[in-house]
Amino acid sequence: MFEAFEEAQLDVGEASVFVRFGGEGPPVVLLHGHPRTSATWHWVAPRLVEAGHTVVCPDLRGYGRSRGPQFTADHAGYSKRAVAGDVVAVMRHLGHRRFALAGHDRGGSVALRLALDHPDAVSRVAFLDCLPLTEHLSRMTTEFATQWWHWFFFAQPGIPERVITADPDSWYRGDPDAMGRENYDEWRQAIRNPDVVRAMLEDYRAGLTVDRQHEEADRDAGTRIACPTLILWSLQDDLEDLYGDPVAIWRRWATDVRGRGIDSGHHVAEQAPEVLASALTDFLQPHSTGFEERSPAERQHKG
């Protein structure tokens, strides 16, 4: 897994970030989602290296082998603003002041914050199977609350830690055949660490509090992503069912947006790595115009 990649544990101030990096050429950062680690990219990252990129895959603050500060009542130490700052610090340590960025799930929330807070650092950004947190919350429906109930369970003080750590394997239900054995083993080791579980919960607690406040402030101020933006979503997941065309929603946040669905479940880097790597490679080309845009109604089928 990650053959020819280097690994490092970098001190970036209040956090210590584990990172994998390899390749040569224009840099791109891949940010994983919950409850994965940087290992989720093990089938995608080598393909991007083959396409001529330097690829950097960090564990988000508190996830995997990365560690953050002590937990606080305001959850600010695990805010997307703090984690975005980690990524900028890691890239500067590796010698990159400007880079492309792709974020999946919770990593997409970090990518959004990074693109808004550090526009000079981000050349292009791709959001994979995610929306801004405030867009989810402002579109609250019974279907969302039923399918995404874990957001609100994770926000409860003390209770989810006890539930999850009692039997993390049953809670998260990983599949070594689908994930790849080494990725699965690394992920399983992480979820069995109570400190990692608590940090992942802090990610969600920050999402409903400080992160929401940051997004609302940007939305009210009209702050937008200026660089080219790609939206990819999983056709076998529920994002489109809940909200319609994700591209239309992201146009509220970015100036230059294009996107399409991918025939995959939620963990697209593991379930459709070739398609995802090809989509990202096309987008990362200097003169890329992106994909032909099609609304959900124009597609023949899903899945």
PAVEXVO-557805 format. One line per 4 residues: their letters; for each residue z, y, x of N, C-alpha, C, CB. Coordinates in steps of 0.05 Angstrom, whole numbers, plus 5000, padded with zeros to 4 digits. Glycine has a CB too. Example, Ala and Ser with C-alpha at 12.3 -4.5 7.8 and 13.67 -1.06 7.14 Angstrom:
BEGIN
as) 5156:4886:5264:5156:4910:5246:5156:4934:5264:5181:4911:5226 ~ 5142:4955:5257:5143:4979:5273:5157:5001:5258:5114:4988:5282
// end
This chain:
BEGIN
mfea) 5000:4976:5017:5000:5000:5000:5000:5025:5018:5024:5000:4981 ~ 4982:5044:5012:4980:5068:5028:4974:5063:5057:5005:5085:5025 ~ 4956:5044:5062:4949:5038:5090:4938:5063:5103:4928:5015:5091 ~ 4946:5068:5128:4938:5091:5144:4951:5117:5135:4908:5094:5144
feea) 4968:5117:5115:4983:5141:5107:5008:5143:5124:4990:5140:5077 ~ 5017:5167:5129:5042:5172:5142:5064:5177:5121:5041:5195:5162 ~ 5089:5173:5129:5111:5179:5111:5131:5197:5126:5126:5153:5102 ~ 5144:5214:5110:5164:5232:5122:5185:5239:5101:5151:5258:5133
qldv) 5209:5245:5110:5231:5256:5094:5236:5284:5103:5257:5238:5096 ~ 5228:5304:5087:5228:5332:5095:5250:5347:5082:5201:5345:5089 ~ 5265:5362:5098:5286:5380:5088:5273:5406:5080:5308:5384:5110 ~ 5275:5413:5054:5262:5437:5045:5283:5457:5033:5241:5431:5023
geas) 5307:5456:5044:5328:5474:5035:5348:5458:5019:5316:5496:5018 ~ 5350:5463:4993:5370:5449:4977:5361:5421:4969:5376:5465:4952 ~ 5337:5413:4977:5326:5386:4971:5316:5373:4996:5304:5388:4950 ~ 5315:5346:4994:5302:5330:5015:5280:5314:5001:5323:5311:5029
vfvr) 5255:5317:5010:5232:5307:4996:5219:5284:5013:5212:5329:4990 ~ 5216:5261:5000:5201:5240:5012:5172:5244:5005:5211:5212:5003 ~ 5154:5241:5025:5126:5247:5021:5109:5228:5037:5119:5276:5029 ~ 5086:5220:5024:5065:5205:5037:5041:5223:5041:5058:5179:5020
fgge) 5027:5221:5063:5004:5238:5067:4984:5224:5086:5012:5266:5078 ~ 4959:5229:5081:4938:5217:5097:4911:5229:5092:4937:5187:5093 ~ 4892:5223:5110:4865:5233:5106:4859:5259:5120:4858:5236:5077 ~ 4834:5267:5119:4826:5292:5130:4808:5307:5110:4811:5288:5157
gppv) 4808:5333:5112:4792:5349:5094:4809:5366:5076:4774:5331:5078 ~ 4796:5378:5055:4811:5396:5037:4835:5381:5024:4792:5406:5015 ~ 4858:5394:5024:4882:5380:5015:4885:5380:4984:4907:5393:5026 ~ 4895:5358:4974:4902:5355:4946:4929:5341:4944:4880:5339:4931
vllh) 4946:5352:4926:4972:5342:4921:4972:5326:4895:4994:5364:4921 ~ 4984:5302:4895:4986:5286:4870:5015:5284:4862:4973:5258:4875 ~ 5021:5293:4838:5049:5294:4828:5052:5273:4806:5057:5322:4818 ~ 5070:5254:4810:5075:5233:4791:5091:5242:4767:5089:5209:4804
ghpr) 5093:5225:4747:5110:5230:4723:5134:5212:4722:5093:5227:4698 ~ 5147:5213:4699:5171:5197:4694:5162:5169:4684:5189:5210:4673 ~ 5176:5148:4693:5197:5146:4713:5187:5136:4740:5220:5128:4703 ~ 5162:5144:4747:5149:5133:4770:5158:5147:4796:5119:5136:4767
tsat) 5147:5138:4818:5150:5151:4844:5121:5157:4855:5166:5133:4864 ~ 5120:5168:4879:5094:5173:4891:5077:5148:4894:5097:5186:4918 ~ 5090:5124:4893:5075:5099:4896:5056:5094:4873:5095:5076:4898 ~ 5059:5108:4851:5041:5104:4828:5012:5111:4835:5050:5121:4804
whwv) 5008:5127:4856:4981:5135:4865:4968:5116:4884:4982:5163:4877 ~ 4980:5092:4889:4971:5075:4911:4942:5066:4908:4989:5052:4913 ~ 4931:5065:4884:4903:5058:4881:4885:5083:4880:4899:5042:4856 ~ 4896:5106:4875:4880:5131:4872:4878:5145:4899:4892:5149:4851
aprl) 4901:5148:4913:4901:5164:4937:4881:5155:4958:4929:5163:4949 ~ 4879:5128:4964:4859:5120:4984:4830:5127:4977:4861:5090:4989 ~ 4825:5127:4951:4798:5134:4942:4792:5163:4947:4794:5127:4912 ~ 4812:5180:4943:4808:5209:4949:4806:5213:4979:4831:5225:4937
veag) 4820:5198:4995:4816:5200:5024:4788:5192:5032:4836:5182:5039 ~ 4778:5170:5020:4750:5162:5025:4730:5183:5017:4744:5136:5011 ~ 4737:5199:4997:4719:5220:4988:4721:5245:5005:4725:5227:4959 ~ 4738:5245:5025:4739:5267:5044:4762:5287:5041:4714:5282:5043
htvv) 4785:5278:5030:4807:5296:5025:4832:5287:5041:4814:5296:4996 ~ 4848:5307:5048:4876:5302:5056:4891:5299:5030:4887:5325:5074 ~ 4906:5277:5028:4921:5271:5003:4951:5270:5009:4911:5244:4990 ~ 4966:5285:4993:4995:5287:4996:5008:5278:4970:5003:5316:5004
cpdl) 5026:5259:4972:5040:5247:4949:5070:5249:4953:5030:5218:4944 ~ 5083:5269:4942:5113:5270:4945:5126:5256:4921:5122:5299:4946 ~ 5151:5247:4926:5169:5240:4904:5180:5266:4894:5191:5220:4913 ~ 5179:5270:4868:5191:5295:4856:5221:5295:4862:5186:5296:4826
rgyg) 5232:5319:4863:5261:5323:4868:5277:5304:4851:5269:5352:4864 ~ 5294:5288:4863:5311:5270:4849:5300:5243:4842:5320:5282:4824 ~ 5273:5240:4842:5259:5215:4837:5256:5200:4863:5232:5220:4823 ~ 5253:5173:4861:5247:5157:4884:5266:5161:4907:5219:5163:4893
rsrg) 5255:5170:4930:5272:5175:4953:5277:5204:4959:5259:5162:4978 ~ 5269:5221:4940:5275:5250:4943:5303:5256:4931:5253:5268:4930 ~ 5316:5275:4942:5343:5282:4932:5345:5313:4928:5364:5273:4952 ~ 5361:5320:4908:5364:5348:4902:5393:5356:4904:5354:5354:4874
pqft) 5400:5380:4895:5427:5390:4897:5446:5378:4876:5427:5421:4894 ~ 5471:5386:4877:5490:5377:4857:5481:5387:4829:5518:5388:4864 ~ 5488:5371:4810:5480:5378:4782:5498:5401:4772:5483:5353:4764 ~ 5485:5418:4756:5500:5441:4745:5495:5443:4715:5491:5467:4759
adha) 5511:5458:4701:5510:5460:4672:5484:5472:4663:5533:5476:4662 ~ 5472:5490:4679:5447:5503:4670:5422:5487:4679:5445:5531:4682 ~ 5425:5465:4693:5403:5447:4701:5382:5460:4719:5389:5436:4676 ~ 5388:5484:4729:5368:5499:4745:5360:5485:4770:5379:5526:4751
gysk) 5378:5469:4782:5371:5455:4806:5349:5434:4803:5395:5442:4817 ~ 5343:5427:4778:5322:5407:4773:5301:5419:4754:5334:5382:4760 ~ 5299:5446:4755:5278:5459:4739:5251:5455:4752:5285:5490:4737 ~ 5230:5459:4737:5203:5456:4748:5198:5478:4768:5182:5457:4725
rava) 5211:5501:4765:5208:5522:4785:5219:5513:4812:5222:5548:4775 ~ 5242:5500:4811:5254:5490:4836:5236:5469:4849:5282:5480:4832 ~ 5227:5450:4832:5210:5428:4843:5184:5439:4853:5206:5407:4821 ~ 5172:5458:4839:5147:5470:4849:5151:5483:4877:5137:5491:4829
gdvv) 5175:5495:4881:5181:5507:4907:5182:5485:4928:5207:5522:4905 ~ 5192:5461:4921:5192:5439:4940:5164:5433:4949:5205:5414:4928 ~ 5146:5432:4930:5118:5424:4937:5105:5444:4956:5101:5421:4911 ~ 5110:5470:4950:5099:5491:4968:5111:5488:4996:5105:5519:4956
avmr) 5137:5483:4997:5150:5480:5023:5139:5456:5038:5180:5478:5020 ~ 5135:5434:5025:5124:5410:5037:5096:5415:5048:5123:5386:5017 ~ 5080:5428:5032:5052:5434:5041:5052:5453:5065:5036:5445:5018 ~ 5069:5472:5065:5070:5491:5088:5080:5476:5113:5088:5514:5082
hlgh) 5099:5458:5109:5108:5442:5132:5085:5425:5143:5131:5423:5124 ~ 5067:5415:5126:5044:5399:5135:5021:5416:5143:5036:5380:5113 ~ 5023:5442:5142:5003:5460:5152:4983:5470:5131:4988:5448:5173 ~ 4989:5468:5105:4971:5475:5084:4982:5497:5067:4964:5450:5067
rrfa) 4970:5520:5066:4979:5542:5050:4964:5544:5023:4976:5569:5065 ~ 4941:5530:5021:4926:5530:4996:4916:5502:4992:4902:5550:4998 ~ 4918:5492:4968:4912:5464:4962:4905:5460:4933:4936:5446:4970 ~ 4891:5438:4927:4886:5430:4900:4910:5413:4891:4860:5413:4897
lagh) 4912:5409:4865:4937:5398:4853:4930:5382:4828:4957:5421:4846 ~ 4942:5358:4826:4939:5342:4801:4967:5332:4794:4919:5319:4805 ~ 4974:5336:4769:5001:5328:4759:4999:5311:4734:5018:5352:4755 ~ 5013:5289:4734:5013:5271:4711:5040:5273:4697:5007:5242:4719
drgg) 5040:5275:4670:5064:5273:4654:5084:5295:4664:5077:5245:4657 ~ 5108:5288:4672:5127:5309:4682:5116:5323:4706:5154:5296:4688 ~ 5101:5309:4723:5088:5322:4745:5069:5344:4736:5074:5302:4762 ~ 5058:5341:4712:5040:5362:4702:5056:5387:4695:5027:5352:4677
sval) 5081:5384:4686:5098:5408:4682:5104:5422:4708:5124:5400:4668 ~ 5108:5406:4729:5112:5419:4756:5087:5433:4765:5121:5397:4776 ~ 5064:5420:4760:5038:5432:4768:5033:5458:4754:5015:5413:4763 ~ 5040:5459:4728:5037:5484:4713:5055:5506:4725:5044:5480:4683
rlal) 5080:5500:4730:5098:5520:4741:5088:5529:4769:5126:5509:4743 ~ 5078:5510:4785:5068:5517:4811:5044:5536:4810:5061:5492:4827 ~ 5026:5529:4792:5001:5545:4789:5008:5574:4779:4982:5532:4770 ~ 5028:5576:4762:5036:5603:4751:5053:5619:4771:5051:5600:4725
dhpd) 5071:5605:4785:5089:5619:4804:5076:5624:4831:5114:5603:4808 ~ 5057:5607:4839:5045:5609:4866:5014:5608:4864:5055:5586:4884 ~ 5002:5627:4850:4973:5626:4845:4957:5627:4871:4965:5649:4827 ~ 4967:5640:4891:4952:5641:4917:4952:5614:4931:4964:5662:4935
avsr) 4970:5596:4924:4971:5570:4937:4953:5549:4925:5000:5560:4938 ~ 4945:5553:4899:4931:5532:4885:4902:5539:4881:4945:5527:4857 ~ 4884:5522:4892:4856:5527:4890:4844:5515:4864:4841:5515:4914 ~ 4854:5492:4856:4845:5479:4831:4869:5462:4821:4820:5461:4836
vafl) 4870:5458:4795:4892:5443:4784:4882:5425:4761:4915:5461:4774 ~ 4892:5400:4762:4885:5380:4741:4911:5371:4728:4870:5356:4753 ~ 4911:5371:4701:4934:5362:4685:4926:5336:4672:4942:5384:4664 ~ 4942:5315:4676:4936:5288:4667:4956:5280:4645:4937:5268:4690
dclp) 4945:5276:4621:4961:5266:4598:4986:5283:4594:4968:5237:4602 ~ 4983:5309:4592:5007:5326:4588:4998:5353:4575:5022:5331:4614 ~ 5017:5367:4564:5014:5394:4554:5038:5410:4565:5013:5395:4523 ~ 5036:5437:4564:5060:5453:4570:5083:5444:4551:5054:5483:4567
lteh) 5107:5444:4562:5130:5435:4546:5133:5451:4520:5156:5438:4563 ~ 5128:5478:4522:5131:5494:4498:5110:5488:4477:5129:5524:4506 ~ 5087:5478:4485:5067:5470:4465:5076:5445:4450:5040:5465:4479 ~ 5088:5426:4463:5100:5404:4449:5121:5413:4429:5112:5384:4469
lsrm) 5139:5430:4439:5163:5437:4423:5155:5455:4399:5183:5451:4440 ~ 5135:5472:4403:5127:5490:4381:5110:5475:4360:5111:5513:4392 ~ 5101:5451:4366:5085:5435:4347:5102:5411:4337:5060:5424:4361 ~ 5128:5414:4336:5145:5393:4328:5138:5382:4301:5174:5402:4329
ttef) 5135:5356:4299:5130:5342:4274:5147:5317:4273:5099:5334:4271 ~ 5148:5304:4250:5163:5279:4248:5151:5258:4266:5162:5269:4219 ~ 5124:5258:4269:5111:5238:4287:5120:5243:4316:5081:5240:4284 ~ 5121:5268:4324:5129:5274:4352:5158:5265:4356:5126:5304:4358
atqw) 5176:5273:4338:5204:5266:4341:5208:5236:4341:5220:5279:4318 ~ 5192:5221:4326:5195:5192:4325:5185:5179:4350:5180:5181:4301 ~ 5162:5188:4360:5150:5175:4383:5162:5186:4410:5120:5180:4383 ~ 5171:5210:4410:5181:5223:4434:5211:5228:4433:5166:5249:4440
whwf) 5225:5211:4418:5254:5215:4413:5269:5215:4439:5264:5193:4395 ~ 5259:5202:4460:5274:5201:4485:5279:5228:4497:5259:5183:4505 ~ 5261:5248:4492:5266:5275:4502:5294:5285:4494:5244:5295:4492 ~ 5300:5280:4469:5325:5291:4458:5349:5273:4463:5322:5295:4427
ffaq) 5344:5247:4466:5365:5229:4475:5373:5235:4503:5355:5199:4473 ~ 5353:5240:4521:5359:5246:4549:5375:5272:4552:5334:5248:4565 ~ 5373:5289:4532:5387:5315:4534:5417:5313:4528:5375:5335:4515 ~ 5425:5290:4517:5453:5287:4509:5471:5284:4535:5457:5263:4491
pgip) 5493:5297:4536:5510:5295:4560:5524:5268:4562:5531:5317:4560 ~ 5520:5255:4585:5535:5231:4591:5525:5205:4579:5562:5235:4584 ~ 5515:5205:4555:5508:5181:4540:5485:5166:4553:5503:5187:4511 ~ 5462:5179:4557:5439:5163:4567:5443:5151:4595:5414:5181:4569
ervi) 5459:5164:4612:5466:5152:4638:5478:5124:4634:5485:5170:4653 ~ 5497:5123:4616:5511:5097:4612:5493:5076:4600:5535:5101:4594 ~ 5476:5085:4581:5458:5066:4568:5437:5055:4588:5444:5079:4545 ~ 5425:5072:4603:5403:5064:4621:5413:5048:4644:5388:5089:4631
tadp) 5435:5057:4657:5444:5042:4681:5457:5016:4674:5465:5060:4696 ~ 5464:5011:4648:5474:4985:4640:5453:4963:4644:5484:4986:4611 ~ 5427:4970:4640:5406:4950:4643:5379:4965:4647:5404:4931:4618 ~ 5375:4977:4671:5351:4993:4675:5325:4978:4673:5352:5006:4703
dswy) 5325:4952:4680:5301:4936:4677:5292:4934:4648:5305:4908:4689 ~ 5311:4929:4631:5304:4927:4602:5296:4954:4591:5327:4916:4586 ~ 5309:4975:4600:5303:5002:4590:5274:5010:4597:5323:5023:4600 ~ 5267:5007:4623:5241:5018:4632:5218:4998:4630:5244:5027:4661
rgdp) 5224:4972:4632:5204:4951:4627:5178:4954:4643:5197:4950:4598 ~ 5181:4953:4669:5158:4953:4686:5143:4927:4687:5166:4962:4714 ~ 5118:4927:4695:5101:4903:4697:5089:4902:4725:5079:4903:4675 ~ 5097:4883:4742:5087:4883:4769:5057:4877:4770:5101:4862:4785
damg) 5046:4862:4751:5018:4856:4751:5001:4881:4745:5011:4834:4730 ~ 5011:4897:4726:4997:4922:4719:5001:4944:4739:5006:4932:4691 ~ 5025:4945:4751:5031:4967:4769:5023:4961:4798:5061:4972:4769 ~ 5020:4936:4805:5017:4928:4833:5045:4922:4844:5003:4950:4850
reny) 5048:4899:4858:5074:4889:4865:5090:4909:4882:5071:4864:4881 ~ 5078:4921:4902:5093:4939:4920:5102:4965:4905:5076:4947:4944 ~ 5084:4975:4888:5091:4998:4871:5114:4991:4853:5066:5008:4855 ~ 5112:4968:4840:5133:4958:4822:5160:4956:4837:5125:4932:4810
dewr) 5159:4943:4860:5184:4939:4875:5198:4966:4883:5179:4923:4900 ~ 5181:4985:4891:5192:5011:4898:5204:5025:4874:5171:5029:4911 ~ 5189:5024:4852:5198:5036:4827:5224:5023:4817:5176:5034:4806 ~ 5225:4996:4819:5248:4982:4809:5273:4989:4825:5243:4952:4809
qair) 5270:4992:4851:5292:5000:4868:5302:5027:4860:5284:4999:4898 ~ 5284:5045:4854:5292:5073:4846:5307:5073:4820:5267:5091:4844 ~ 5297:5059:4800:5310:5061:4773:5337:5047:4772:5292:5049:4752 ~ 5343:5031:4792:5369:5018:4794:5390:5034:4809:5366:4990:4806
npdv) 5382:5058:4818:5399:5076:4832:5410:5096:4811:5385:5091:4855 ~ 5437:5097:4806:5448:5115:4786:5442:5144:4792:5478:5111:4783 ~ 5441:5152:4817:5435:5180:4824:5407:5187:4816:5439:5185:4854 ~ 5388:5169:4819:5360:5174:4811:5359:5177:4780:5342:5152:4821
vram) 5372:5159:4766:5372:5160:4737:5383:5187:4728:5389:5137:4725 ~ 5405:5196:4739:5417:5221:4731:5398:5244:4737:5444:5226:4746 ~ 5385:5244:4760:5366:5265:4767:5342:5265:4748:5356:5262:4796 ~ 5332:5242:4740:5310:5241:4721:5318:5252:4694:5300:5212:4718
ledy) 5343:5247:4686:5353:5259:4661:5355:5289:4664:5380:5247:4654 ~ 5364:5299:4687:5365:5328:4692:5338:5341:4689:5377:5334:4719 ~ 5317:5327:4697:5289:5336:4693:5284:5342:4664:5269:5315:4704 ~ 5292:5324:4646:5288:5328:4618:5307:5349:4606:5292:5302:4603
ragl) 5331:5350:4616:5350:5370:4606:5340:5398:4614:5378:5365:4618 ~ 5330:5400:4638:5318:5426:4646:5294:5433:4629:5309:5425:4676 ~ 5279:5412:4621:5255:5417:4605:5261:5430:4578:5241:5391:4600 ~ 5283:5423:4566:5290:5434:4540:5305:5460:4542:5306:5414:4525
tvdr) 5312:5469:4566:5328:5493:4569:5314:5513:4588:5356:5486:4580 ~ 5320:5512:4614:5310:5532:4633:5280:5531:4635:5323:5528:4660 ~ 5268:5507:4635:5238:5506:4637:5225:5518:4612:5230:5477:4640 ~ 5237:5513:4589:5226:5524:4565:5227:5555:4566:5241:5514:4540
qhee) 5249:5565:4576:5252:5594:4578:5231:5606:4597:5280:5602:4588 ~ 5226:5592:4620:5206:5602:4638:5178:5602:4626:5206:5585:4664 ~ 5172:5581:4612:5145:5580:4599:5142:5601:4577:5140:5552:4587 ~ 5163:5605:4562:5162:5625:4540:5158:5653:4552:5187:5624:4523
adrd) 5171:5658:4575:5168:5684:4587:5140:5688:4597:5188:5687:4611 ~ 5127:5668:4609:5100:5670:4617:5081:5673:4594:5092:5646:4634 ~ 5086:5658:4573:5069:5659:4549:5070:5687:4537:5077:5638:4528 ~ 5094:5698:4535:5098:5725:4523:5085:5747:4540:5127:5731:4518
agtr) 5085:5742:4566:5074:5762:4585:5044:5759:4588:5087:5760:4612 ~ 5033:5738:4577:5004:5733:4579:4996:5722:4607:4989:5758:4574 ~ 5015:5711:4622:5008:5699:4648:4991:5674:4644:5034:5693:4664 ~ 4969:5673:4660:4951:5650:4656:4944:5638:4683:4926:5659:4641
iacp) 4935:5614:4683:4925:5600:4707:4897:5612:4712:4924:5569:4704 ~ 4893:5622:4737:4868:5634:4743:4847:5615:4756:4872:5657:4762 ~ 4857:5594:4768:4838:5576:4783:4825:5556:4763:4853:5561:4805 ~ 4804:5543:4772:4791:5522:4755:4812:5501:4747:4768:5509:4770
tlil) 4810:5493:4722:4831:5475:4710:4817:5451:4696:4849:5490:4691 ~ 4826:5427:4702:4816:5403:4690:4838:5390:4673:4806:5383:4712 ~ 4830:5382:4649:4848:5368:4631:4837:5339:4627:4851:5383:4604 ~ 4853:5319:4633:4846:5291:4628:4869:5279:4612:4842:5276:4655
wslq) 4862:5264:4591:4882:5251:4575:4874:5223:4569:4887:5267:4549 ~ 4894:5206:4563:4891:5178:4559:4883:5173:4529:4916:5162:4566 ~ 4861:5160:4525:4852:5156:4498:4868:5134:4483:4823:5147:4498 ~ 4882:5118:4499:4899:5097:4486:4928:5107:4482:4899:5072:4503
ddle) 4934:5132:4490:4960:5144:4485:4958:5162:4461:4970:5160:4510 ~ 4980:5177:4455:4981:5191:4429:4976:5221:4431:5008:5187:4417 ~ 4969:5232:4454:4967:5261:4457:4947:5273:4438:4959:5268:4486 ~ 4923:5260:4436:4902:5271:4419:4909:5266:4389:4876:5257:4425
dlyg) 4922:5243:4383:4930:5238:4356:4950:5259:4345:4942:5210:4354 ~ 4968:5267:4363:4988:5286:4354:4978:5315:4352:5011:5285:4373 ~ 4959:5323:4370:4953:5351:4373:4923:5358:4370:4962:5361:4399 ~ 4906:5338:4367:4877:5345:4367:4867:5348:4396:4872:5370:4351
dpva) 4849:5366:4400:4836:5370:4426:4855:5383:4446:4810:5387:4423 ~ 4863:5368:4467:4881:5380:4487:4869:5404:4502:4890:5359:4507 ~ 4842:5403:4506:4829:5425:4520:4833:5452:4505:4799:5419:4524 ~ 4832:5451:4479:4835:5475:4463:4863:5487:4467:4830:5469:4433
iwrr) 4883:5469:4469:4910:5479:4473:4913:5491:4501:4931:5456:4469 ~ 4902:5478:4521:4905:5488:4548:4890:5514:4552:4894:5467:4568 ~ 4871:5521:4535:4857:5546:4538:4875:5570:4532:4833:5547:4519 ~ 4898:5565:4520:4918:5586:4516:4932:5593:4543:4939:5577:4496
watd) 4929:5575:4563:4944:5578:4588:4926:5582:4612:4961:5554:4592 ~ 4901:5577:4610:4883:5578:4633:4856:5591:4625:4878:5549:4645 ~ 4844:5603:4645:4819:5618:4640:4794:5600:4642:4817:5641:4660 ~ 4794:5582:4661:4771:5565:4666:4779:5536:4662:4760:5570:4695
vrgr) 4774:5525:4638:4784:5499:4630:4761:5481:4622:4804:5501:4608 ~ 4762:5456:4631:4744:5435:4622:4760:5409:4621:4719:5433:4640 ~ 4750:5389:4607:4764:5364:4606:4752:5343:4589:4792:5369:4597 ~ 4764:5319:4589:4755:5296:4573:4777:5275:4573:4728:5285:4585
gids) 4773:5256:4554:4792:5233:4553:4783:5211:4572:4794:5223:4525 ~ 4802:5194:4579:4797:5171:4596:4807:5146:4581:4811:5173:4624 ~ 4791:5125:4581:4798:5101:4567:4820:5086:4583:4773:5082:4564 ~ 4845:5093:4576:4868:5083:4590:4893:5087:4573:4871:5097:4618
ghhv) 4915:5073:4581:4941:5079:4571:4952:5102:4586:4959:5055:4572 ~ 4978:5108:4581:4991:5132:4592:4990:5132:4623:5019:5134:4582 ~ 4996:5110:4636:4998:5110:4665:4970:5106:4677:5018:5087:4675 ~ 4954:5127:4675:4926:5125:4682:4921:5119:4711:4913:5151:4675
aeqa) 4938:5127:4729:4934:5122:4758:4936:5092:4764:4954:5137:4774 ~ 4950:5077:4747:4953:5048:4750:4934:5033:4733:4981:5040:4744 ~ 4926:5044:4710:4910:5029:4691:4880:5035:4693:4919:5035:4663 ~ 4873:5058:4703:4844:5065:4706:4840:5081:4732:4834:5082:4682
pevl) 4849:5070:4755:4848:5085:4780:4820:5093:4789:4861:5070:4802 ~ 4800:5076:4785:4773:5083:4794:4762:5106:4778:4754:5058:4791 ~ 4766:5105:4752:4756:5127:4735:4770:5153:4741:4759:5120:4705 ~ 4796:5151:4745:4812:5175:4751:4804:5187:4778:4842:5169:4750
asal) 4802:5170:4798:4794:5180:4824:4766:5193:4824:4795:5157:4845 ~ 4748:5181:4809:4721:5192:4807:4722:5219:4793:4703:5173:4791 ~ 4738:5221:4771:4740:5247:4757:4752:5268:4774:4757:5243:4732 ~ 4772:5261:4790:4785:5281:4807:4766:5289:4830:4811:5271:4819
tdfl) 4752:5269:4841:4733:5275:4863:4711:5294:4853:4720:5249:4873 ~ 4700:5290:4830:4680:5308:4819:4691:5336:4816:4669:5297:4792 ~ 4715:5338:4805:4727:5364:4800:4734:5379:4826:4753:5360:4784 ~ 4740:5364:4846:4749:5377:4871:4725:5386:4888:4765:5357:4887
qphs) 4701:5380:4881:4678:5390:4895:4677:5420:4893:4652:5378:4885 ~ 4670:5434:4915:4671:5464:4915:4655:5477:4893:4661:5474:4942 ~ 4633:5465:4885:4615:5478:4865:4615:5462:4839:4587:5481:4876 ~ 4637:5447:4835:4638:5430:4811:4638:5448:4786:4664:5413:4811
tgfe) 4623:5439:4766:4623:5452:4740:4639:5435:4720:4595:5457:4730 ~ 4651:5413:4730:4667:5397:4712:4650:5378:4695:4684:5414:4694 ~ 4662:5369:4673:4650:5349:4656:4637:5362:4632:4670:5329:4647 ~ 4618:5348:4621:4608:5356:4595:4632:5356:4575:4585:5338:4585
ersp) 4636:5378:4562:4659:5380:4543:4651:5369:4516:4670:5408:4542 ~ 4668:5352:4505:4663:5342:4478:4689:5344:4462:4653:5313:4479 ~ 4688:5353:4438:4712:5354:4422:4718:5326:4413:4708:5373:4397 ~ 4743:5321:4404:4750:5294:4394:4731:5285:4372:4778:5294:4384
aerq) 4723:5303:4354:4706:5295:4332:4678:5286:4341:4703:5318:4312 ~ 4670:5294:4365:4643:5287:4375:4643:5260:4389:4634:5308:4394 ~ 4667:5249:4395:4667:5223:4408:4665:5201:4388:4693:5220:4425 ~ 4652:5180:4396:4646:5158:4377:4671:5142:4370:4625:5139:4389
hkg) 4688:5138:4390:4712:5121:4386:4733:5128:4407:4704:5091:4387 ~ 4756:5117:4403:4777:5118:4423:4783:5091:4433:4802:5131:4411 ~ 4793:5090:4458:4803:5065:4470:4780:5046:4477:4821:5051:4451
// end
